[in-house]
Amino acid sequence: MLTGRDSLNRLIGKRRRYLPNRESLLSAPIQSSLNLCNDTKNGKIIPDDETEKGNSKAARLVTCPICGSDVPGDNHMINSHLDSGCCKVLGYLPKELSEYLSPLMEKYSLSFEGFVISAPKHSLDVVQIKITYHKIESDNENDDDIEVSTCLWKRALHVARSAKGYPSSMIKYQCNFNLLIQEVLGNSRHLFKADEIDFLESFSMLSEDSQRLFVRLYMRKGPWFRLSNISYPEVSNSREAVRELTDNGYICSSEDTNELHDAIKDICNLLTVSELREISCVLPKNCHRGSRKQKVIASLLCFYEDGICPFLPKMILDRTGLCIRVASKAEHLIWRAERLFFLNGEQDLSAFLLVDLGIVKYPTYNCIIAEQIFSGLCDLLAYEEAIELAQIMDQSLDENNIELVLRCIMIAESRMSSSSCKAVQSITSELANTFHSCFSASWVYSKVVLLGISFLEREQRFNDAINLLRRLLSCFTCDSRRGYWTLRLSIDLEHMGCPSESLSVAEGGLLDSWVRAGSRVALQRRVLRLGKPPRRWKIPSFSESIKRKITEIHVQGRPLNCEIGMKSWFYGEDGEKCGVEQLALQYYAGEGGGWHGVHTESGIWLTIFGLLMWDILFSDVPDVFRSRFQNAPLDLATDSFYIVRKNLIESQLQKIYDGMAEEILITSWESHVGTVCRGVNWDRHSLSELRAAVTCIGGPCLAHLCRHLAQDYGSWSSGMPDLLIWRFHSEYRGEAKLVEVKGPRDRLSEQQRAWLLLLMDCGFKVEVCKVSAQPVIVST
């Protein structure tokens, strides 16, 4: 997989069906010193495993919380399932009510019964129910429990009384959509033109049917839909709703001849295979009549484009009937509203649904907004245009369009280093260690350029990659990615046969305060390797530190496979198939010393950090919380996270150092269990495992580790050792060890080596466990 592509995909989010700036982006003259398009080799891109990975991601199944069936994990598939096949419940309790009833059932021995007391006038109105609770006898009850449970019940009653003012005719998803529009226009009105504000405000004036139908269509995959197939129980008159939406510019229909000509391929996909065969039968005999839908469509379109079948659109519409899609203007403005509301590409209106169904619970925090992320519409439009280019780049890689990939790289490079982007960079340079810089066009272009560098390196066009890396380093002088860029520049220079220049780049990188973690260790090792006499005579001061010996343990096992490039599998002690990590855990539990442990990598450490620092993560800091759908402050992965909260963090670290980590951990777990928080995995590690881990690690080591994560979460949140193992010497005393496991032919990455050296500095016991195959003894 190309480096940087996964990050770019997260930035893009769900691909947009319509890119308003596509033509102007690709047709504008490029003022770039690079000319990448002259060397295109075969015009095809070497396929990578990204497509397979994307397909596996799309195939991921989730369990529907309502009917229990497995549903593909894509947002539009979840929505489609809830729209149609999932009808086993009357409704669900509001989140505001369930968050008080849930702890009453789980912790305070109360059971609840409910029944409907009146039928609603409309099938989708709020259903009135009566809830009664029964006390279950408990031997562990005390006065505090009674006081807390009484308080929770009073709050639940208050929520129930408040709900009487809820507009009964408004469906929840419809209410959520209106809420999103209102909040965005309230907080970011300066980022819309007058006609755009009028357009968005007009949505609330539409009929209930029209609002509901539009939200349903917007959340579906599309882009085109057969009106005859649209049926929702809450939309009483779909045709009248379509007419109103069309009149107000929210949807387009196939009656528009311009729309029909441009979308003939998409509308063809609405036909069934049998309908496509009917059309192909009236065409010349050489028209494809097979069973594969896409081949039939391709054959029909070929006849249409060649003028052999000019009546194809009419033949299609005779079978589909009226077709509709969300209008480009509406889609663009609502995409902007979603982006401004969530501030990322990974969340959309489905986030409301997950919260309403109780599947996801977000932390409690205060949104204190003192400064706008986008100061004006020009900044936002430049940012949107950059995201469009990122999507074009991503799609071009999928389509193996090498010419378009190279053009995207040149466009990004020219705009990243243009005078306008330099102005943005100069303005945000003092904020570069905060999250603000991530919302500039130049930052998005830098991600496109980085993906382009990875592509060029794979194509062995190292000279072009070197030029782009130098451009990145010159444009972004305060950026935590400088370490990786400097390392790649040094490596590519060596590929070009310039070892002296490669050494100079590595040495210069070590003087850069933004070069950290694994990249710093990698550059130090390069300096030691390249800087031997006669190039350099003086031994660097870090030589002894970087060459420190890390304890190694060797474990042998019976291999199940010996294929190069495949994950190594072995027979475990119980004879079952296991990986090298499980085999190492079995060794440490047995002859290795009676250790308990988990295979966790970074997981358990980020979970412990999140629980111990919960109150700091969600403390009142201006501008870092912008909506109620965040699992972390926006500045977590920046230097400003520690700087702004230094007093709070150091006070908490002192408590951890003094041995209060277990108490803090238990309190945080019981108060927030199930609430989403970045890095915290409630399902993978039990409270008993976490308690054992923090007890055996000890306060001083744990405080050092948490300080490093607080100071530079972005650099240190990956690459941690595979295993955390511990054993007790008494009830409250023990020891812990961190183990990096390597199978046959594996070796430490620079980030892993950096972690092991850092952990040694913090006082941890660390080892590298090397698993190899047992020698085969042949009897004679």
C-alpha positions in Angstrom: 0.0 0.0 0.0 1.3 3.5 -0.9 2.4 5.5 2.2 -0.1 8.2 2.9 -3.1 6.7 1.1 -5.0 5.5 4.1 -4.6 9.0 5.7 -5.8 10.6 2.5 -8.8 8.4 2.5 -9.7 9.4 6.0 -9.4 13.0 5.0 -11.7 12.6 2.0 -14.3 10.4 3.7 -17.2 9.3 1.7 -16.5 10.1 -2.0 -18.6 12.8 -3.4 -20.7 12.1 -6.4 -20.3 15.6 -7.8 -17.1 17.7 -7.7 -18.0 21.3 -8.6 -14.4 22.3 -9.2 -13.2 19.3 -11.1 -13.0 20.8 -14.6 -11.4 24.1 -13.4 -8.8 22.2 -11.3 -7.7 19.9 -14.1 -7.9 22.5 -17.0 -6.1 25.4 -15.3 -2.4 26.0 -16.3 0.1 24.6 -13.8 2.9 26.8 -12.7 5.2 24.1 -11.5 8.9 23.6 -11.8 8.2 19.9 -12.2 7.3 18.2 -15.4 6.2 14.7 -14.3 4.2 13.8 -17.4 7.1 13.3 -19.7 8.1 10.0 -18.2 5.1 7.8 -17.9 6.6 4.4 -18.7 3.7 2.2 -19.8 0.9 4.5 -18.8 -0.4 2.0 -16.2 0.0 2.0 -12.5 1.3 -1.0 -10.7 -1.6 -2.3 -8.8 -1.3 -2.2 -5.0 -3.3 -4.0 -2.3 -5.3 -0.9 -1.5 -8.3 -2.0 -3.7 -8.3 -5.4 -2.0 -8.1 -3.7 1.4 -10.9 -1.4 0.5 -13.1 -4.3 -0.6 -12.4 -6.2 2.6 -13.3 -3.0 4.6 -16.5 -2.7 2.6 -17.4 -6.3 3.3 -17.0 -5.9 7.1 -20.2 -6.9 8.8 -21.8 -5.3 11.8 -24.7 -6.6 13.9 -28.0 -4.7 13.8 -28.9 -3.8 17.4 -32.6 -4.0 16.5 -33.1 -7.3 14.7 -29.7 -9.0 15.3 -29.0 -9.7 11.7 -25.5 -9.1 10.1 -25.4 -6.0 7.8 -22.5 -4.7 5.6 -20.7 -2.0 7.6 -21.0 0.9 5.1 -23.2 3.7 6.3 -25.5 3.6 3.3 -26.0 -0.2 3.8 -26.9 0.3 7.4 -29.4 3.0 6.5 -30.9 0.9 3.7 -31.3 -2.0 6.2 -33.1 0.2 8.7 -35.2 1.7 6.0 -36.6 -1.6 4.7 -36.0 -4.9 6.4 -35.7 -4.0 10.0 -39.1 -3.6 11.5 -39.2 -5.7 14.7 -39.5 -2.8 17.2 -42.1 -0.1 17.9 -39.4 2.4 18.6 -36.6 3.1 21.0 -36.1 5.1 24.2 -34.6 8.5 23.7 -30.9 8.7 24.5 -31.5 11.4 27.1 -33.7 9.0 29.0 -31.8 5.7 28.5 -28.6 7.2 29.9 -30.3 7.5 33.3 -32.3 4.2 33.2 -29.3 2.1 32.1 -27.2 2.6 35.3 -30.4 2.1 37.4 -30.7 -1.4 35.9 -27.1 -2.3 35.8 -25.8 -1.0 39.2 -28.8 -0.4 41.5 -30.8 -3.6 41.2 -33.9 -2.1 39.6 -36.0 -3.8 36.9 -38.4 -1.9 34.6 -41.7 -2.7 32.8 -43.4 -0.6 30.2 -46.6 -0.6 28.2 -48.3 1.6 25.6 -51.0 3.8 27.2 -52.3 5.5 24.0 -52.2 4.9 20.3 -50.6 7.8 18.2 -52.7 9.5 15.6 -50.0 9.2 13.1 -48.0 5.9 12.6 -44.7 7.7 13.2 -45.8 10.0 16.0 -44.2 9.7 19.5 -45.7 6.7 21.3 -46.7 7.3 24.9 -45.6 4.6 27.3 -45.8 4.1 31.0 -42.7 2.8 32.8 -42.8 1.3 36.3 -39.8 0.0 38.2 -39.5 -2.8 40.7 -36.9 -3.1 43.4 -34.7 -6.3 43.4 -33.4 -7.3 46.8 -29.7 -6.8 47.2 -27.4 -7.5 50.2 -24.8 -4.9 49.2 -27.0 -1.8 49.3 -25.9 1.2 51.3 -27.1 4.7 51.8 -24.9 6.1 49.0 -26.5 3.7 46.5 -30.0 4.8 47.6 -29.1 8.5 47.2 -27.5 8.1 43.8 -30.3 5.9 42.5 -32.9 8.4 43.7 -31.1 11.2 41.9 -30.9 9.2 38.7 -34.6 8.5 38.8 -35.5 12.1 39.4 -33.4 13.1 36.4 -35.2 10.4 34.3 -38.5 11.9 35.3 -37.4 15.3 34.4 -36.4 14.1 30.9 -39.7 12.4 30.4 -41.6 15.6 31.4 -39.4 17.7 29.1 -40.1 15.3 26.1 -43.8 16.4 26.1 -42.7 19.5 24.1 -41.1 17.3 21.4 -42.7 18.0 18.0 -44.6 14.7 17.5 -44.9 15.0 13.7 -41.1 15.3 13.2 -39.2 12.1 12.7 -35.9 11.8 14.6 -33.6 11.8 11.5 -35.5 14.7 10.1 -35.0 16.6 13.4 -31.3 15.7 13.4 -30.9 17.0 9.8 -32.6 20.3 10.7 -30.5 20.6 13.8 -27.3 20.2 11.8 -28.3 22.9 9.3 -29.4 25.3 12.1 -26.2 24.8 14.1 -23.9 25.3 11.0 -25.8 28.4 9.9 -25.7 29.7 13.5 -22.0 29.2 14.0 -20.6 29.6 10.4 -23.0 31.9 8.6 -20.0 33.9 7.3 -19.0 30.9 5.2 -22.0 30.9 3.0 -23.2 33.3 0.3 -26.6 35.0 0.7 -28.3 32.8 -1.9 -26.8 29.7 -0.2 -28.1 30.7 3.2 -31.6 31.3 1.6 -31.4 27.9 0.0 -30.5 26.0 3.2 -33.0 28.0 5.3 -35.8 27.1 2.8 -35.5 23.4 3.8 -37.4 24.0 7.0 -40.2 25.5 5.0 -40.7 22.3 2.9 -43.5 19.9 3.8 -42.8 17.1 6.2 -42.9 14.5 3.4 -40.4 16.5 1.3 -38.0 16.9 4.1 -38.1 13.2 5.0 -37.8 12.0 1.4 -34.8 14.3 0.8 -32.9 13.1 3.8 -33.6 9.5 2.9 -32.2 10.1 -0.6 -29.2 12.1 0.5 -28.1 9.3 2.9 -28.4 6.6 0.2 -25.7 5.6 -2.3 -27.4 6.7 -5.5 -26.9 8.8 -7.4 -30.0 8.0 -9.3 -33.2 6.4 -8.0 -36.3 5.0 -9.7 -39.3 6.8 -8.4 -41.4 3.6 -8.7 -39.0 1.9 -6.2 -39.2 4.7 -3.6 -41.5 3.9 -0.7 -41.1 4.9 2.9 -43.8 4.4 5.5 -43.3 7.9 6.9 -43.7 9.6 3.4 -47.4 9.6 2.6 -47.1 11.0 -0.9 -43.8 10.5 -2.6 -44.8 12.0 -6.0 -46.0 15.2 -4.4 -42.8 15.4 -2.3 -40.7 14.9 -5.5 -42.6 17.7 -7.2 -42.0 20.1 -4.3 -38.3 19.2 -4.0 -37.8 19.6 -7.8 -39.5 23.0 -7.7 -37.2 24.2 -4.9 -34.0 22.9 -6.5 -33.3 20.0 -4.1 -33.6 17.2 -6.6 -33.3 16.8 -10.4 -35.2 14.4 -12.6 -34.7 12.4 -15.8 -37.2 14.7 -17.5 -34.3 17.2 -17.8 -32.7 16.3 -21.2 -29.3 17.6 -20.2 -29.4 15.6 -17.0 -30.4 12.5 -19.0 -27.6 12.8 -21.5 -24.9 13.2 -18.8 -26.2 10.4 -16.6 -27.2 7.7 -19.1 -24.7 5.2 -17.7 -25.8 5.7 -14.1 -29.5 5.3 -15.1 -28.6 2.1 -17.0 -27.5 0.7 -13.7 -31.0 1.0 -12.3 -32.3 -1.6 -14.9 -32.4 -5.2 -14.0 -30.5 -7.8 -16.2 -33.8 -8.9 -17.8 -34.7 -5.3 -18.7 -31.3 -4.8 -20.2 -31.7 -8.0 -22.3 -35.1 -6.7 -23.6 -33.4 -3.6 -24.9 -30.4 -5.5 -26.4 -32.8 -7.9 -28.2 -34.0 -5.0 -30.4 -30.5 -3.9 -31.3 -28.1 -5.5 -33.9 -27.1 -9.1 -33.3 -23.5 -8.1 -32.3 -24.9 -6.4 -29.1 -23.8 -8.3 -26.0 -26.7 -10.4 -24.5 -24.9 -12.2 -21.8 -25.8 -12.5 -18.1 -23.2 -10.0 -16.8 -24.9 -6.7 -16.2 -21.9 -4.4 -16.7 -20.9 -6.0 -20.0 -24.5 -5.6 -21.3 -24.5 -1.9 -20.2 -21.1 -1.3 -21.8 -22.3 -2.8 -25.1 -25.5 -0.6 -25.1 -23.5 2.5 -24.3 -21.1 1.8 -27.2 -24.1 1.6 -29.6 -25.5 4.8 -28.2 -22.2 6.7 -28.5 -21.6 5.5 -32.0 -25.1 6.8 -33.0 -26.4 3.3 -33.9 -29.1 3.5 -31.2 -30.1 7.2 -30.6 -33.3 6.1 -28.9 -31.6 4.3 -26.1 -32.5 6.9 -23.4 -36.2 6.6 -24.3 -36.0 2.8 -24.2 -34.4 3.0 -20.8 -37.0 5.5 -19.4 -39.9 3.4 -20.8 -38.7 0.7 -18.3 -37.5 2.7 -15.4 -40.1 5.4 -15.3 -39.2 8.7 -13.8 -35.8 8.8 -12.2 -34.5 11.3 -9.7 -31.3 12.3 -7.9 -30.2 14.9 -5.4 -29.4 18.2 -7.1 -25.7 19.1 -7.3 -26.2 22.4 -5.5 -28.0 20.7 -2.6 -25.4 17.9 -2.4 -22.5 20.4 -2.3 -24.0 22.7 0.3 -25.0 19.9 2.6 -21.6 18.2 2.2 -20.1 21.6 3.3 -22.5 21.7 6.3 -21.5 18.2 7.4 -17.8 19.0 7.0 -18.2 22.2 9.1 -20.3 20.4 11.7 -18.1 17.3 12.2 -14.8 18.8 10.9 -13.7 15.5 9.3 -14.6 13.2 6.4 -15.3 10.1 8.5 -18.6 11.2 10.1 -21.9 12.1 8.5 -25.5 12.1 9.5 -25.2 8.5 10.5 -23.5 9.7 13.6 -26.8 11.0 14.9 -28.4 7.6 14.2 -25.8 5.7 16.1 -26.2 7.9 19.1 -30.0 7.8 19.0 -30.0 4.0 18.9 -27.6 3.9 21.8 -24.8 2.2 19.8 -22.3 5.0 20.4 -22.1 7.2 23.5 -19.9 10.3 23.3 -18.1 11.8 26.3 -19.4 14.8 28.2 -17.6 18.1 27.6 -18.2 21.8 27.0 -17.9 23.4 23.6 -16.2 26.7 24.1 -15.7 28.4 20.8 -13.6 31.6 20.9 -12.0 31.5 17.4 -13.3 30.4 14.0 -11.4 27.7 12.2 -12.1 29.3 8.8 -11.8 33.1 9.0 -13.6 33.6 5.7 -15.3 32.0 2.7 -12.1 32.2 0.6 -10.2 30.0 3.1 -13.0 27.5 3.1 -13.3 27.4 -0.7 -9.6 26.8 -1.1 -9.8 24.0 1.5 -12.8 22.4 -0.3 -11.0 22.6 -3.7 -7.9 20.9 -2.2 -10.1 18.0 -0.9 -11.6 17.7 -4.4 -8.1 17.3 -5.8 -7.4 14.7 -3.1 -10.4 12.7 -4.2 -9.4 12.9 -7.9 -6.0 11.6 -7.0 -7.5 8.7 -5.0 -9.9 7.8 -7.8 -7.1 8.0 -10.4 -5.0 5.5 -8.5 -8.0 3.2 -8.4 -8.5 3.6 -12.2 -4.8 3.1 -13.0 -4.8 6.5 -14.7 -1.2 7.4 -14.5 -1.4 10.6 -16.5 -4.1 12.0 -14.2 -2.1 10.9 -11.1 0.9 12.8 -12.3 -1.2 15.9 -13.1 -2.7 15.8 -9.6 0.8 15.7 -8.1 1.9 18.7 -10.1 -1.3 20.7 -9.3 -0.9 20.0 -5.6 2.8 20.9 -5.7 2.2 24.2 -7.5 -0.7 25.2 -5.3 1.1 24.2 -2.1 4.1 26.4 -2.9 2.1 29.3 -4.6 2.0 32.7 -3.1 -1.5 32.3 -1.7 -0.6 29.0 0.1 2.5 30.6 1.4 0.4 33.3 2.9 -1.8 30.8 4.6 1.4 29.0 5.8 2.8 32.2 7.2 -0.4 33.0 9.0 -0.6 29.6 10.6 3.1 29.1 11.3 2.6 30.3 14.8 -0.3 27.9 15.1 1.5 25.1 13.3 1.7 23.1 16.6 -2.1 23.3 17.0 -4.8 21.7 15.0 -5.6 24.8 13.0 -3.0 24.1 10.4 -4.8 20.8 9.4 -7.7 22.9 8.0 -5.7 24.8 5.4 -5.6 24.1 1.7 -1.8 23.8 1.8 -1.9 21.1 4.4 -4.3 19.0 2.2 -2.1 19.6 -0.8 0.9 18.4 1.2 -0.9 15.1 1.8 -1.5 14.7 -2.0 2.2 15.4 -2.6 3.3 12.9 0.0 1.1 10.2 -1.6 2.6 11.2 -5.0 6.1 10.8 -3.5 5.3 7.3 -2.4 3.9 6.6 -5.9 7.1 8.0 -7.6 9.3 6.0 -5.3 7.5 2.8 -6.3 8.0 3.8 -9.9 11.7 4.3 -9.1 11.5 8.0 -10.2 13.7 9.0 -7.3 14.9 12.3 -8.7 11.2 13.6 -8.9 10.6 12.3 -5.4 13.7 14.1 -4.1 12.5 17.4 -5.7 9.0 17.0 -4.1 10.5 16.2 -0.7 12.7 19.3 -0.7 9.6 21.3 -1.6 7.7 19.9 1.4 10.6 20.7 3.7 10.9 24.2 2.5 7.2 25.0 2.6 6.4 23.4 6.1 9.1 24.5 8.6 7.0 23.6 11.7 5.5 20.2 11.1 5.7 16.9 12.9 5.9 15.1 9.5 9.3 16.6 8.8 11.1 13.6 10.3 9.5 11.2 7.8 10.2 13.6 4.9 13.8 14.0 5.9 14.3 10.3 6.2 12.8 9.6 2.8 15.0 12.4 1.3 18.1 10.8 2.7 17.1 7.3 1.5 16.3 8.5 -2.0 19.5 10.4 -2.3 21.4 7.2 -1.5 19.3 5.4 -4.1 20.6 8.1 -6.6 24.2 7.3 -5.7 24.8 10.4 -3.5 25.9 9.0 -0.2 27.6 12.2 1.0 24.6 14.3 0.3 22.4 11.7 2.0 24.6 11.8 5.1 24.4 15.6 5.2 20.6 15.5 5.0 20.5 13.0 7.8 22.8 15.1 10.0 20.8 18.2 9.3 17.6 16.4 10.2 19.0 15.6 13.7 19.3 19.3 14.3 15.6 19.8 13.6 13.4 19.8 16.7 10.5 18.5 14.6 12.3 15.3 13.8 11.2 12.8 16.5 10.6 9.2 17.6 11.3 6.6 15.0 12.4 9.0 12.3 15.1 10.4 14.7 16.4 6.9 15.5 16.4 6.0 11.8 18.4 9.1 10.9 20.9 8.5 13.8 21.4 4.9 12.5 21.9 6.3 9.0 24.5 8.8 10.2 26.4 6.0 12.0 26.3 3.8 8.9 27.2 6.5 6.3 29.4 8.6 8.5 32.4 6.2 8.7 35.9 7.3 7.7 36.9 8.9 5.4 33.5 10.8 5.2 33.5 11.5 8.9 36.2 10.8 11.5 34.4 12.0 14.7 32.0 9.6 16.4 28.6 11.2 17.1 27.6 11.8 20.7 24.5 9.6 20.4 26.5 6.6 19.3 26.6 4.8 22.6 22.9 5.5 23.3 21.7 4.2 19.9 23.9 1.1 20.1 22.6 0.0 23.4 22.1 -3.8 23.6 18.4 -4.9 23.9 18.0 -8.2 25.7 17.0 -11.0 23.3 15.2 -14.3 24.1 15.1 -17.1 21.6 12.0 -19.4 21.4 11.7 -22.4 19.1 8.4 -23.8 17.8 7.0 -26.2 15.2 6.1 -24.2 12.1 2.9 -24.7 10.2 4.1 -22.8 7.1 7.4 -21.6 5.8 6.3 -19.3 2.9 8.3 -16.1 2.5 6.1 -13.0 2.7 3.3 -14.8 4.6 2.5 -14.5 8.3 4.3 -17.2 10.3 2.1 -19.8 12.0 3.2 -22.4 14.6 1.8 -25.3 16.6 1.1 -24.0 20.1 1.7 -26.0 23.3 -1.9 -27.3 23.1 -1.3 -28.4 19.5 -3.6 -25.7 18.0 -2.6 -23.1 15.4 -1.2 -19.9 16.8 0.9 -16.9 15.7 4.3 -15.9 17.0 2.8 -13.6 19.7 0.6 -16.4 21.2 3.6 -18.8 21.1 5.7 -16.2 23.0 2.9 -15.8 25.6 2.8 -19.5 26.1 6.5 -19.6 26.6 6.5 -16.8 29.2 3.6 -18.4 31.0 5.5 -21.7 31.3 9.2 -22.2 31.3 9.7 -18.4 30.8 8.8 -17.6 34.4 5.1 -17.9 35.1 4.1 -14.5 33.6 0.6 -13.4 32.7 0.1 -11.1 29.8 -1.7 -9.9 26.7 -0.8 -9.4 23.1 -1.7 -5.7 22.7 0.8 -3.6 20.8 -0.3 0.0 21.3 -3.8 -0.9 22.4 -3.5 -1.4 26.2 -1.2 1.6 26.6 -3.6 4.0 24.8 -6.4 2.5 26.8 -4.6 3.1 30.1 -3.5 6.6 29.0 -7.1 7.5 28.0 -8.6 6.2 31.3 -5.9 7.9 33.5 -6.1 11.2 31.7 -9.8 11.2 31.0 -10.6 14.4 32.9 -7.7 16.2 31.3 -8.7 15.0 27.8 -12.2 16.4 28.2 -11.3 19.5 30.3 -12.6 23.0 29.4 -10.2 24.3 26.8 -11.4 26.8 24.2 -11.9 25.7 20.5 -10.9 22.1 20.8 -14.5 20.8 21.1 -16.8 21.9 18.3 -19.6 19.4 18.3 -21.0 16.7 20.6 -19.7 14.0 18.3 -15.9 14.0 19.2 -14.0 11.2 20.9 -11.0 13.5 21.7 -10.0 17.1 21.6 -8.9 18.4 18.2 -5.4 19.2 19.5 -4.6 15.8 21.0 -2.0 14.9 18.4 -0.3 18.3 18.5 2.3 20.0 20.8 -0.3 22.4 22.1 -2.2 19.6 23.9 0.5 19.4 26.6 1.4 23.1 26.6 -2.1 24.4 27.2 -2.9 21.8 29.9 0.6 21.6 31.5 -0.5 22.3 35.1 -3.4 19.8 34.9 -1.3 17.1 33.3 1.6 17.4 35.7 -0.7 17.3 38.7 -2.3 14.1 37.4 1.2 12.6 36.6 2.3 13.3 40.1 -0.7 11.3 41.4 0.2 8.4 39.1 3.9 8.6 40.2 2.8 8.5 43.9 0.9 5.2 43.3 -2.7 6.3 42.7 -3.0 5.0 39.2 -5.1 2.0 40.1 -7.6 4.1 42.0 -7.9 6.6 39.1 -8.2 3.8 36.6 -11.1 2.1 38.5 -13.0 5.4 39.0 -12.6 6.3 35.3 -13.7 2.9 34.2 -16.8 2.8 36.3 -17.8 6.3 35.4 -17.2 6.1 31.6 -17.4 2.5 30.6 -18.7 2.2 27.0 -18.1 5.8 26.2 -16.0 6.3 23.1 -12.6 7.9 23.6 -9.7 7.8 21.2 -7.4 5.0 21.9 -9.7 3.4 24.6 -10.8 -0.1 23.7 -13.5 -1.3 26.2 -13.9 -4.7 24.7 -10.3 -5.9 24.3 -9.0 -5.5 27.8 -10.9 -6.2 31.1 -10.7 -4.0 34.1 -8.8 -6.8 36.0 -6.1 -6.9 33.3 -5.7 -3.1 33.4 -5.5 -3.1 37.2 -2.9 -5.8 37.2 -0.9 -4.0 34.5 -0.7 -0.6 36.2 0.0 -2.2 39.6 2.9 -4.3 38.3 4.3 -1.5 36.1 4.5 0.9 39.0 3.9 4.6 39.3 7.2 6.1 38.2 7.4 4.1 34.9 3.7 4.7 34.2 4.0 8.5 34.8 7.0 8.7 32.4 5.1 6.9 29.7 2.0 9.0 30.1 4.1 12.2 29.9 5.6 11.2 26.6 2.1 10.4 25.2 0.8 13.8 26.5 3.7 15.7 25.0 3.7 14.0 21.6 0.7 11.7 21.1 1.0 11.8 17.3 4.6 10.4 17.3 4.3 7.9 20.1 0.9 6.4 19.6 2.1 3.5 17.4 5.0 1.1 17.3 4.7 -0.1 21.0 6.0 -3.6 21.9 3.7 -6.6 21.1 3.4 -8.0 24.6 2.8 -6.6 28.0 3.5 -9.3 30.6 3.4 -9.2 34.4 3.6 -11.3 37.5 2.8 -10.6 41.2 5.2 -11.1 44.1 2.5 -10.2 46.7 -1.0 -8.9 46.6 0.0 -5.3 45.8 3.5 -5.8 44.4 4.7 -7.2 41.1 6.9 -6.6 38.1 6.1 -6.0 34.4 8.0 -6.5 31.2 7.4 -5.4 27.6 8.3 -7.8 24.8 8.6 -7.2 21.0 8.1 -10.5 19.2 9.8 -11.2 15.9 9.2 -14.3 13.8 11.5 -15.8 11.3 12.9 -13.2 8.8 11.4 -10.3 10.8 13.4 -7.4 12.2 12.7 -4.3 14.3 11.3 -1.2 12.6 12.8 2.1 13.5 9.7 3.1 15.4 9.8 -0.1 17.4 13.5 0.4 18.2 12.7 4.0 19.3 10.1 2.7 21.6 12.3 0.1 23.2 15.1 2.6 23.8 12.6 5.1 25.3 11.1 2.5 27.6 14.6 1.5 28.8 15.2 5.2 29.6 11.9 5.3 31.5 12.9 2.3 33.7 10.9 -0.5 32.0 12.2 -4.0 31.5 12.2 -4.8 27.8 13.1 -7.8 25.6 13.0 -8.9 22.0 11.7 -12.4 21.7 12.8 -14.1 18.5 10.7 -17.1 17.4 12.3 -19.6 15.1 11.5 -23.0 13.7 12.8 -26.1 15.5 15.6 -27.9 13.6 14.4 -31.0 11.9 16.2 -34.1 13.0 16.4 -36.8 10.4 16.9 -40.3 11.7 19.1 -42.7 9.7 
